[in-house]
Amino acid sequence: MHHVLNEDYQTEFIELTHIDTTVSAKNFSDLLKENKTYFLNGAWGSGKTEFLREVEKKAKKETQKRFITLDFWRVTDERSVVSIAFSKLLPKTYWILRSAMILSVVISILMTDIVNLGLSKFLGTLLIAQIAGVVALIVAVWSFFKIKSDSFYVWVLKKYPFKNTVLVIDDFDRIDSPMQEQLYTLFNILENRIPIIFVGDYSKLSQNDGKFLQKIMSRKVELPFTLQPQNIWTEYFNVLENKLHFSIPDDLKRIVINEQRNLREREQFNDYVNNEFFTRKKLNYVQPIHQLLVIYVYLFHPEHYNTLLSNSEFDFAEQFQNQEKEVLISTNKDILHSLLYAMQRTENEGYPYPFIKNRQGYFLYEQPSNQTVQVLDSLIQDNESLTHNLLSDMDSDFYTYIISNYEDFEKEKKHKIFVATLKLVKEYKCSPLIRYIINEKNEKLMPREQYMGNNTWGIPDKRAHKSDEQIRKEIYDSWHKILNKHDFDFSQELYLLEKYSELHFHALGVLFTNIELSIENFKHVRRKDVLLIAYLSSKNMYAKMEEWSESVWQIIEQFPDTQYLSFWVAQGILDNNRRHEFDIIPENKQYILLENKRDFESYNTFIDHSYTIQKIEPRLNELENKGYTFTRRNQK
């Protein structure tokens, strides 16, 4: 029998091989030493036929019994049940008789005047007359032979001394009532003379609900436990989990076993698992649970597969929207519905993309287009690739993979990603992934308060009983220990904190009140713009250009072009169309020069920027010669 799993890790496919039923087959073959009637009970596809082959091997080896199988469900023969049984049980006798009858008819025809081949010349006149009479009689009997032959077969079957023969009547539950009645006739002929095995699903018998069979049956035999759904699927799921490297939810296991999916259905299921995961190479491109669920409904609940295919709402979806899951999940049907309902709505199942984000890739015979986990992991291992991909957009596979799995990465992998991220921050690069990774570190160093609803906030232990000043200092000290190891100067530390933490310019100004303002001090600073903004914030002169000293303006003129532009974006003079991203240079180098802006302390008044614009206009003209454009806007 081809059915317990033999997993060869040298090959990709999951192979279904032999289930050992040796002991059970031996026990059943021992029963066949008595000439009784047995019913081997099992549903379609549960392995009855193959189990019988095992029984036959045992019986043939130990008692030299031969098995004769009658399968009237598949037979299209117009002969009667008795004649078919006769041909199977006594094939030599049957064909000798058939040949003799046919030969008699042929001779009779050849001896007629119409077709005369000169046979009479060899046999003589008297002999010819005798033969002609015998043949004529045979032909006359033959004309009625089909109707009358069963009586002869019945007589032979009743008299023949059968030895070491077992009659198997396969798929008895599928045979219609008239055919079953004929089989009962055959049974009456052979009862107590040879062992007879009826094979089928006892619950589906059509003849008097099986009452007649109950009367004639000596024993009902169940299939071995090793062939029961509970056993065959438990073993299969164990191997499947090892092969696909994930844990199959108990709900899916429960559905398959409770729906009594048998060996044949498991073989079908496994064929599609091999085709989708290995032939089409979807392993690591899809979420295994979603792909398995799609395969399962394709095979056994096609109406649900068609709903998925058409991207329609399930007709049971409404019942899950406003009720508790515990109330609903009580039957196999409910469990399956809940899994499908969740699959159509689950967006945050990590990477690879779940069904809802990559529907086409999960349908059978389709090919996913996303990257595998192995490929994405290889990008992390290579420093150059990692640096490049950390700048990926939010719609990239790499971005989805990182944010979906970052918390579960091993320590070394996390550290490698974090170091590469700091390198990019130090180069003033920005991306959604950089922000995500730095924010993850922020949460480790000083978790933010969590909104609990009803205007209440949950305060993490690290913040409890601490003032704002203490919290700010702890945040800076924690980051300073990290950044100092990566050669960040003080201004770059301020840059990271302002851009990625809760310590914005005002908080930095409050925290650092002793920043020295001098041209010499700023000469070697890497982020002159950030340090100056922190200084201005500490002196409460942020965006108050009329109050700035000449030293401030001289330092501003020292700024490189990119920092010069970011400084004025931060002061609200320029607009780069990137809210909260003061240091981002637009790809088209187009800025808006704000001639005024609304005073949020007095909403109906505007602050005029003409003083500042006059001061910076010469530098802006130089920048225009370098490809930048500044479009003036008056907000009044």
C-alpha positions in Angstrom: 0.0 0.0 0.0 1.4 3.4 -0.9 0.6 5.6 2.0 2.7 6.4 5.2 5.2 9.1 4.4 8.7 8.3 3.4 10.5 11.7 3.5 13.7 11.9 1.6 15.3 15.2 2.3 17.4 14.8 -0.8 14.3 15.3 -2.9 11.8 18.1 -2.7 8.6 16.2 -3.1 6.7 14.6 -0.2 6.3 11.0 -1.1 3.5 8.8 0.1 4.6 5.2 0.6 3.6 2.0 2.2 1.5 1.8 5.4 2.4 -1.3 7.3 -0.8 -3.4 7.9 1.0 -6.7 8.3 -0.4 -7.6 11.7 -4.0 -6.8 10.7 -3.7 -8.6 7.4 -2.4 -11.7 9.1 -5.3 -11.6 11.6 -7.8 -11.3 8.7 -6.2 -14.0 6.7 -6.5 -16.4 9.7 -10.3 -15.8 9.7 -10.5 -17.0 6.1 -9.6 -20.5 7.2 -13.4 -20.9 7.9 -15.9 -20.9 5.1 -17.9 -17.9 6.4 -19.2 -14.6 5.1 -17.3 -11.4 5.9 -18.0 -7.7 5.3 -14.9 -5.5 5.0 -16.2 -2.1 6.0 -14.7 1.2 4.8 -15.5 4.3 2.9 -14.5 5.0 -0.7 -10.8 5.6 -1.0 -10.0 4.4 2.5 -7.6 1.7 1.4 -9.9 -1.4 1.4 -8.6 -2.8 -1.9 -5.0 -2.4 -1.0 -5.5 -3.9 2.4 -7.1 -6.9 0.8 -4.0 -7.3 -1.4 -2.0 -7.5 1.7 -4.4 -10.1 3.1 -4.2 -12.1 -0.1 -0.4 -12.2 0.1 -0.6 -13.6 3.6 -3.3 -16.1 2.8 -1.5 -17.3 -0.3 1.7 -17.7 1.5 0.3 -19.6 4.5 -2.7 -21.6 3.1 -2.2 -21.3 -0.7 -5.6 -19.6 -1.0 -6.4 -17.8 -4.2 -8.6 -14.7 -4.3 -11.2 -14.3 -6.9 -12.6 -10.8 -7.2 -15.9 -9.8 -8.7 -16.4 -6.0 -9.3 -19.8 -5.6 -10.7 -19.8 -1.8 -10.2 -17.3 -1.3 -13.0 -18.4 -4.3 -15.2 -20.5 -3.5 -18.3 -20.8 -7.2 -19.2 -24.4 -8.2 -20.1 -24.0 -11.7 -18.8 -25.7 -12.8 -15.6 -24.0 -12.7 -12.2 -23.9 -16.5 -12.1 -22.3 -16.9 -15.5 -19.7 -14.2 -14.7 -18.9 -15.8 -11.4 -18.6 -19.2 -13.1 -16.1 -17.8 -15.6 -14.0 -16.4 -12.7 -14.2 -19.4 -10.4 -13.8 -22.1 -13.1 -12.2 -20.3 -16.0 -10.8 -23.5 -17.7 -14.2 -25.3 -17.6 -16.0 -22.2 -18.7 -13.8 -21.6 -21.8 -13.8 -25.3 -22.8 -17.6 -25.3 -22.8 -17.7 -22.0 -24.7 -15.2 -23.2 -27.2 -17.1 -26.5 -27.8 -20.4 -24.7 -28.3 -18.9 -22.2 -30.7 -17.1 -25.0 -32.6 -20.3 -26.9 -33.0 -22.0 -23.9 -34.6 -19.1 -23.4 -37.0 -19.2 -27.1 -38.1 -22.9 -27.0 -38.5 -22.7 -24.0 -40.8 -19.8 -25.5 -42.8 -21.8 -28.6 -43.6 -24.7 -26.9 -45.1 -25.3 -26.8 -48.9 -24.7 -23.1 -48.9 -21.2 -23.4 -47.4 -19.7 -26.8 -48.3 -16.0 -27.1 -48.0 -15.9 -30.9 -49.0 -15.9 -32.0 -45.4 -18.2 -35.0 -46.2 -15.6 -36.5 -48.6 -13.3 -37.1 -45.6 -15.9 -38.4 -43.2 -18.2 -40.6 -45.3 -21.9 -40.5 -46.0 -23.1 -42.3 -42.9 -20.8 -40.4 -40.6 -21.9 -37.2 -42.3 -25.5 -37.9 -41.5 -24.7 -38.7 -37.9 -22.6 -35.6 -37.4 -25.2 -33.5 -39.1 -27.9 -34.7 -36.8 -25.7 -34.1 -33.7 -24.7 -30.6 -34.9 -28.3 -29.7 -35.7 -29.3 -30.7 -32.2 -26.5 -28.6 -30.7 -27.4 -25.6 -32.8 -31.0 -25.8 -31.8 -30.0 -25.9 -28.1 -27.6 -23.1 -28.7 -30.3 -20.7 -30.0 -31.7 -20.8 -26.4 -28.4 -21.0 -24.6 -28.1 -17.5 -23.2 -31.4 -17.8 -21.4 -31.1 -21.4 -20.2 -27.3 -21.6 -19.5 -27.5 -20.4 -15.8 -29.1 -23.6 -14.7 -26.2 -25.6 -16.0 -23.7 -23.1 -14.3 -25.7 -23.3 -11.0 -25.6 -27.2 -11.2 -21.8 -27.2 -11.8 -21.1 -24.6 -9.0 -23.2 -26.6 -6.5 -21.3 -29.8 -7.3 -17.8 -28.5 -7.8 -15.5 -29.2 -4.8 -13.9 -25.8 -4.3 -10.6 -25.8 -2.3 -8.4 -22.9 -1.2 -10.6 -20.3 -2.9 -11.8 -17.0 -1.5 -14.5 -15.0 -3.3 -14.3 -11.2 -3.0 -17.2 -9.0 -4.1 -15.8 -5.5 -4.3 -17.7 -2.2 -4.1 -20.8 -4.0 -2.9 -22.3 -0.7 -1.6 -22.2 0.9 -5.1 -24.1 -1.9 -6.9 -27.7 -1.2 -7.6 -30.5 -3.2 -5.9 -31.3 -5.6 -8.9 -27.6 -6.6 -9.1 -27.4 -7.1 -5.3 -30.3 -9.4 -5.5 -28.6 -11.5 -8.1 -25.5 -11.6 -5.9 -27.6 -13.0 -3.0 -28.6 -15.8 -5.4 -24.9 -16.6 -6.0 -24.3 -16.4 -2.3 -27.0 -19.1 -1.6 -25.1 -21.3 -4.1 -21.7 -20.9 -2.4 -22.7 -20.3 1.2 -20.5 -22.3 3.7 -18.6 -23.8 0.8 -15.9 -21.0 0.4 -15.1 -17.8 2.3 -16.9 -14.9 0.8 -15.8 -11.2 1.5 -18.2 -8.4 0.7 -16.3 -5.1 0.4 -17.9 -1.6 0.8 -19.3 1.1 3.0 -21.8 -0.6 5.3 -23.7 2.6 5.9 -24.5 3.0 2.2 -26.1 -0.3 1.4 -29.1 0.0 -0.7 -30.8 -3.4 -0.2 -33.3 -3.1 2.7 -30.9 -0.9 4.5 -28.5 -3.8 4.7 -30.9 -6.0 6.8 -30.6 -9.0 4.4 -26.8 -8.8 4.5 -26.9 -8.6 8.3 -28.7 -12.0 8.3 -26.1 -13.7 6.1 -23.0 -12.0 7.3 -20.8 -13.9 9.8 -18.5 -11.0 10.7 -18.1 -7.4 9.9 -14.4 -6.4 9.7 -13.1 -2.9 10.1 -10.0 -1.5 8.5 -6.9 -1.3 10.6 -6.4 1.8 12.8 -3.4 2.7 10.8 -5.7 3.4 7.8 -8.1 5.6 9.8 -8.1 9.4 9.1 -6.8 10.3 12.6 -3.7 8.2 12.1 -2.9 8.8 8.4 -3.3 12.6 8.6 -1.5 13.0 11.9 1.6 11.4 10.4 1.2 13.4 7.2 1.0 16.7 9.0 4.1 15.9 11.0 6.1 15.4 7.9 4.4 18.4 6.1 5.4 20.7 9.0 9.0 19.6 8.8 9.1 20.0 5.1 7.4 23.4 5.0 9.1 24.6 8.2 6.0 25.9 9.9 3.4 24.7 12.4 0.0 23.9 10.9 -2.8 25.4 13.0 -4.9 22.9 15.0 -8.1 24.2 13.4 -7.0 23.1 9.9 -5.9 19.7 11.2 -9.2 19.3 13.0 -11.2 20.0 9.8 -9.3 17.5 7.7 -9.6 14.7 10.3 -13.2 15.4 11.3 -14.3 15.5 7.7 -12.9 12.0 7.5 -10.6 12.7 4.5 -9.3 9.2 3.5 -6.2 7.8 1.9 -7.2 8.6 -1.7 -8.1 12.2 -0.7 -4.8 12.5 1.1 -3.0 11.4 -2.0 -4.9 14.0 -4.0 -4.1 16.7 -1.5 -0.4 15.7 -1.4 -0.2 15.8 -5.2 -1.4 19.5 -5.1 1.0 20.3 -2.2 3.9 19.0 -4.3 2.7 20.8 -7.4 2.2 24.1 -5.7 5.0 24.2 -3.2 7.7 22.4 -5.2 6.9 22.1 -8.9 5.7 25.7 -9.1 8.3 26.6 -6.4 5.9 28.5 -4.2 7.7 27.5 -1.0 9.0 30.6 0.7 6.9 32.8 -1.7 3.6 32.2 0.1 2.3 31.8 3.7 2.0 28.0 4.0 -1.3 28.1 6.0 -3.0 30.2 3.3 -1.7 28.0 0.4 -2.8 24.8 2.2 -6.2 26.3 2.9 -6.6 27.3 -0.8 -5.6 23.7 -1.9 -8.0 22.2 0.6 -11.1 24.2 -0.6 -10.1 23.7 -4.2 -10.3 19.9 -3.8 -13.1 19.5 -1.2 -15.1 22.7 -1.2 -14.9 24.1 -4.7 -17.7 26.6 -4.1 -15.5 28.3 -1.6 -12.6 28.3 -4.0 -14.7 29.9 -6.7 -15.7 32.6 -4.2 -12.0 33.3 -3.6 -11.3 33.3 -7.3 -14.0 35.9 -8.0 -12.8 38.0 -5.0 -16.4 37.9 -3.7 -17.6 38.1 -0.2 -18.5 34.8 1.4 -22.1 34.4 2.2 -21.2 33.5 5.8 -19.0 36.5 6.3 -21.7 38.6 7.9 -22.1 36.2 10.8 -18.5 36.8 11.8 -18.6 40.5 11.8 -20.5 41.3 15.0 -20.2 38.1 17.1 -17.6 36.5 19.3 -15.5 33.8 17.7 -16.1 31.4 20.7 -19.8 31.5 20.1 -19.5 30.7 16.4 -16.9 28.0 16.2 -18.7 24.9 17.1 -18.7 22.7 14.0 -16.3 21.8 11.2 -18.2 24.1 8.9 -17.8 27.0 11.3 -14.1 26.3 11.7 -13.5 26.3 8.0 -15.6 29.4 7.5 -13.6 31.3 10.2 -10.3 30.3 8.6 -11.5 31.6 5.2 -13.0 34.7 6.7 -9.7 35.5 8.4 -7.6 34.7 5.3 -9.6 37.3 3.3 -8.8 40.0 5.9 -5.4 39.2 7.4 -2.9 41.8 6.3 -0.2 41.6 8.9 0.9 37.9 8.7 4.5 38.8 8.0 6.4 37.9 4.9 5.9 36.3 2.5 2.8 38.3 1.7 -0.5 36.8 3.0 -3.3 35.9 0.6 -5.0 39.3 0.7 -1.9 41.0 -0.5 -0.9 38.5 -3.2 -4.2 36.7 -4.2 -3.1 35.6 -7.6 0.1 33.9 -6.3 -2.0 31.6 -4.1 -4.4 30.3 -6.7 -3.6 26.9 -8.3 -1.4 26.8 -11.4 -0.3 30.5 -10.8 3.2 31.7 -10.2 4.0 34.2 -7.4 6.2 37.2 -8.3 7.7 38.2 -4.9 11.1 37.3 -3.6 11.8 34.3 -1.4 12.8 34.6 2.2 16.1 32.9 1.3 16.9 35.6 -1.3 15.9 38.4 1.1 18.1 36.9 3.8 21.0 36.8 1.4 20.6 40.5 0.8 21.0 41.0 4.6 24.2 39.0 4.7 25.9 41.0 1.9 26.9 44.5 3.3 26.5 46.3 0.0 23.1 44.8 -0.8 21.9 45.4 2.7 22.9 49.1 2.6 21.2 49.4 -0.8 18.0 47.7 0.2 17.6 49.6 3.5 16.7 52.5 1.2 13.8 50.5 -0.3 10.3 51.9 -0.6 7.4 50.7 1.5 6.0 48.6 -1.4 9.2 46.5 -1.7 9.5 42.9 -0.7 12.5 43.7 1.4 10.6 46.4 3.4 7.7 44.0 4.1 10.1 41.2 5.1 12.1 43.4 7.6 9.1 45.0 9.4 7.3 41.7 9.5 10.1 39.6 11.0 12.5 42.1 12.6 11.4 41.3 16.2 12.0 37.6 15.6 15.5 37.9 14.0 18.4 36.5 15.9 20.5 39.0 17.8 23.4 38.9 15.3 21.1 39.6 12.3 19.4 42.5 14.1 22.8 44.0 15.0 24.0 43.8 11.4 20.9 45.6 10.2 21.1 48.2 12.9 24.8 49.0 12.2 24.1 49.4 8.5 21.2 51.7 9.3 23.4 53.9 11.5 25.9 54.1 8.6 23.1 55.5 6.4 21.9 57.9 9.1 25.4 59.2 9.3 25.3 59.8 5.6 22.0 61.6 6.1 20.1 59.1 4.0 16.4 58.5 4.8 13.9 55.8 4.1 10.9 54.1 5.7 13.1 51.2 6.8 15.6 53.5 8.4 12.9 55.2 10.4 11.4 51.8 11.4 14.7 50.4 12.7 15.7 53.5 14.6 12.2 53.7 16.1 12.5 50.1 17.2 15.7 51.0 19.0 13.9 54.0 20.6 11.3 51.6 22.0 13.9 49.4 23.5 15.8 52.4 25.1 12.7 54.3 26.3 9.3 52.9 25.4 6.6 55.5 24.6 3.4 55.9 26.5 0.6 53.7 25.1 -2.9 55.1 24.6 -5.3 52.8 26.5 -8.6 54.4 25.4 -11.0 56.6 27.4 -8.3 59.4 27.5 -6.0 57.2 29.5 -2.4 56.4 28.8 -0.3 53.4 29.9 3.1 54.5 31.3 6.0 52.0 30.8 8.1 51.2 33.8 11.1 53.0 32.4 9.2 56.3 32.4 7.4 55.8 35.7 8.0 58.5 38.4 10.4 60.4 36.1 10.3 64.0 35.1 10.4 65.1 31.4 13.9 66.4 32.0 15.1 63.0 33.4 13.5 61.1 30.5 15.1 63.3 27.9 18.5 63.0 29.6 18.2 59.2 29.7 17.2 59.1 26.0 20.3 61.1 25.1 22.6 59.2 27.3 21.4 55.9 26.0 21.9 57.0 22.4 25.2 58.6 23.1 26.7 55.3 24.4 25.6 53.7 21.1 26.5 56.5 18.6 29.9 57.2 20.2 31.0 53.7 19.2 30.1 54.6 15.6 32.0 57.9 15.4 29.0 60.2 15.5 30.0 63.7 16.6 27.7 65.8 18.9 25.9 67.5 16.0 25.2 64.1 14.3 23.8 62.8 17.5 21.5 65.8 17.7 20.5 65.2 14.0 19.5 61.5 14.8 17.6 62.5 17.9 15.7 65.4 16.2 14.8 63.3 13.2 14.0 59.9 14.7 13.2 60.4 18.4 10.8 62.5 20.6 13.6 64.9 21.3 12.9 67.6 18.7 14.7 70.9 18.4 12.9 72.5 21.4 13.6 69.6 23.7 17.2 69.6 22.5 17.5 73.3 23.2 16.2 72.7 26.8 18.5 69.8 27.3 21.7 71.6 26.0 21.9 75.1 27.2 25.7 75.4 27.0 26.3 75.1 23.3 29.2 77.5 22.4 28.5 79.9 19.5 31.6 80.7 17.6 32.8 80.4 14.0 35.8 78.4 15.1 33.6 75.9 17.0 31.3 75.4 14.0 34.2 75.0 11.5 34.7 71.3 12.2 31.1 70.4 13.1 29.5 67.9 10.6 25.9 69.0 11.0 26.3 72.7 11.4 22.6 73.4 10.7 21.4 71.1 13.4 23.8 72.4 16.0 22.9 76.0 15.3 19.2 75.2 15.5 19.7 73.5 18.8 21.6 76.6 20.0 18.9 79.0 18.8 16.3 76.8 20.5 18.2 76.9 23.8 18.2 80.8 23.6 14.5 80.9 22.6 15.5 82.5 19.3 14.1 79.7 17.0 12.7 81.4 13.8 13.2 84.8 15.3 15.6 86.0 12.6 15.5 89.7 13.6 17.0 88.8 17.0 20.0 86.9 15.6 23.5 88.3 16.1 25.9 88.8 13.2 27.8 85.8 14.4 24.8 83.6 13.7 24.5 85.0 10.2 28.2 84.4 9.6 28.0 80.8 10.8 25.0 80.3 8.5 27.1 81.4 5.5 29.6 78.6 6.4 26.9 75.9 5.8 27.3 73.7 2.7 24.4 74.0 0.3 22.4 71.1 1.5 22.6 72.2 5.1 21.9 75.8 4.2 18.6 74.7 2.5 17.6 72.3 5.4 18.3 75.1 7.9 15.8 77.4 6.2 13.3 74.7 5.7 13.4 74.1 9.5 13.0 77.9 10.1 9.9 78.0 7.9 11.4 80.2 5.2 11.6 77.4 2.5 9.2 74.6 1.9 10.5 71.3 0.4 7.0 69.7 0.2 8.2 67.1 2.8 6.4 67.7 6.0 8.6 67.0 9.1 11.6 66.1 6.8 13.5 69.4 7.0 16.7 67.9 5.5 15.3 66.2 2.4 16.4 67.7 -0.9 13.6 67.3 -3.5 14.7 65.3 -6.6 13.7 68.2 -8.8 15.4 70.7 -6.5 12.3 72.8 -6.5 11.5 74.8 -3.3 8.8 77.3 -2.3 10.1 80.6 -0.9 7.5 81.7 1.7 7.2 85.5 1.8 5.2 85.2 4.9 3.5 82.6 7.2 0.6 82.5 9.5 1.3 83.4 13.1 -0.3 80.5 15.0 -0.3 82.4 18.3 -2.4 85.1 16.6 -4.1 83.1 13.8 -5.4 86.1 11.9 -2.0 87.8 11.5 1.0 86.9 9.3 4.7 87.1 10.0 6.5 88.9 7.2 9.8 87.3 5.9 11.1 90.1 3.9 13.9 90.8 6.3 15.2 87.2 6.1 14.7 86.9 2.4 16.7 90.0 1.8 19.6 88.5 3.9 19.5 85.1 2.1 18.7 86.2 -1.5 22.3 86.4 -2.7 22.9 82.8 -1.6 19.6 81.7 -3.2 20.7 83.2 -6.5 23.9 81.2 -6.3 21.9 78.1 -5.7 19.7 78.8 -8.7 22.8 78.8 -10.8 23.4 75.3 -9.5 19.9 74.0 -10.7 17.7 74.9 -7.7 14.5 76.9 -8.2 12.6 79.0 -5.6 9.0 79.9 -6.3 7.7 82.7 -4.2 4.4 82.3 -2.4 2.5 84.9 -0.4 0.0 83.2 2.0 -2.2 86.2 2.6 
